[in-house]
Amino acid sequence: MILEVFTCRKCGQCCKNLIENKSNQKRGLTLTAAEAKLFSDSLIAPLAAFGSEAPNIIFLYQLSTNDCPYLNQNNKCDIYEKRPLVCRSFPLTQGSFSTKCDRFWFFKDFPENSVKIALDWGKTQLDAEKQLDEYILNFFKTNFSQGTASWSFDLADKKWKLIKRYNNSKENVEF
């Protein structure tokens, strides 16, 4: 087992090249509805929605620009105290570790169980990731009905894609 202690180098790489290919779609930085209001409308696109025949209840948004407009010339965040949950949870991303930061170059070459990461401020990241997960699950439970489907918006072609239809509210949410 390898132990790697993560300390942020404040390089700003986590705030650049935000549009990535995920599940054969172009996606930007994930934002809740409240977080989307921190950015200009011209920089925001929908990300995920629920609906039976079409996406009609948007529950996540995305930043549609490659670099965060709040990253300043000193690689500091101009809205650090209000930054989105996905930023607060970095380097944790969707139950794994980001390979965007050069501190995680080694992660690409090792199976998950071979690497243990010690975060220098870990509770903040874990809490933020948990809050984002709870936001998504609560939205799903609140808006669930038989036949509800999840939809994802692709920045490449600016179209919604059907991801999954749900038969009950106990299924894992995908988008």
N, C-alpha and C positions, 0 to 999 in steps of 0.2 A: 504494500500500500504506500502511495506517495502522499505526503502531506504538503500542501501548498497554502501559504498564508497570503490572503488577498489584502492588499493595501492599494487604494486608489492612487494612481499617479497623476490624476487631473490632466490627462492628455487630451480629453475631449472626444476621443474616438467613439464613445458610446452615444454621442450626440450627432454624429456624422454618418453619412451613408445609411440613413434610416429606412429607405425603401429596399425591401428584400423580397426574394422569391420564397414563398412558403406555400406548400401544398399546391404547387403549380399556379400560383397567383402572385401578383405584385402587391405587397402590403406595406403600409407605413406604420409609424409608431402608434400603438393602441392607446385610445383615450376614452374615458367615460364621457357622458353628455356634459357634466359640469366642467370637466377638464378641457373639452373642446372649445368652451367659451373663452379660454385663456388665449386662443389664437385667432388670427384674422379668418373670417369665413372663407376667403379665397385659398387658404391653406388646409382646409378641412374637407374630408370626404367621409361618407358612411363606411363602416367596416363590417358590422354584423347586425343581423335583424332576424326577427321571427315573423312568421306568417304562414298561412296554409297554402295558398296558391301563388302568393307573391310576397316579397318582403314588405311588411307594413308597420312593424314596430322596431325601429332602430334602437339598439341598446349599446352599441359601441361605435366609435368614430375613429378616424385615423388621420395622422398628419400626412399630407400628400406632397410634402417637399422632402428632399433628400437630407438636408441639414436643418437642425433645429434653429429657428430664428432667434431664440433666446441664449444661444451659446455666444459669448462675447469673445473679443480678441485675446483675452487672457485665459481662454478655455474654462471660464466660469459661467454658471447659469444665472441669468438675470432674474429668474423667478424661482430660485432655489427653494425657498420656503413654501412655495405653492406648486412645485413641480408635480407632474402626473405620477400616479402610482407605479406605472411601469418604469419610470425613471428612478423612483425611490427604491424599487425592488432590485435594480441592477446591482450585481451581475446575475441575479436569479431571473430566469425567463421561462415561464410555463413549466415549472417543476424541474428545470435543468439549469445549467450554467451557460451564460453567453460566451461564444467564441469570438465576439467582436473585439473584446479587450485583449491586448497583447499579453496580459497576465494569464490568459487562458489558452495560449497557443498549444500547450501540452494536452489539453482536454480532447483535441481532435484525434489524438493518437492512442488514447487509452479508453478501455471500456469503463462505463460509469462506476462500477464497483471497485475499480482500481485507484480511484482518485478521491481523496477527501479534501475538501476546501475549508479552511478556517477563515472566516470573515472578520475583519477588524471592527465592524459595527453591526454584525449579523442580525440582531433583533429587528432593526429598522427595515432591512430588506425582506425578512420573513413576514413581518407584519404587513408590509405594503403588498406583497404577493398574495397573502391571505385575504386582504381587503378587496383586491381586484377579483379574485376567485369568488368571494361571497357576493360581490356586486353582480357578476354574471349569473351565478346560481339563483340568487333572489329574483332577478329579472325573469329568468326562465320559469321559476316556480309561480311567480305572480301572473305571467302571461301564458301559462301552459293550457292547452286544450288538446283533446285527441286529434292527432293528425297535424299538430304544429310542426313546422319545419324550420331549420336554421338556414340562413342565407349569408353569403359572404360577398363583399364588393371588391372586384378586381381593379386595381388602379391602372393596369395595362390597357384594358379595353373599356373601362368605365361601365362594366355590366355586373349585375348580380348573378351569382352562381348558387344553385341549390346544393346544400351540403348534406343534410340529413333530415328525414322525417322521424318524428317521435311518436311512439304509441303510449308511453307513460312518462310521468315526471321523474322517474328514478333512473332514466338512462343518462349516460354521460353526454354533456353538451359539447357539440363540435361546431366550429365555425372557421 
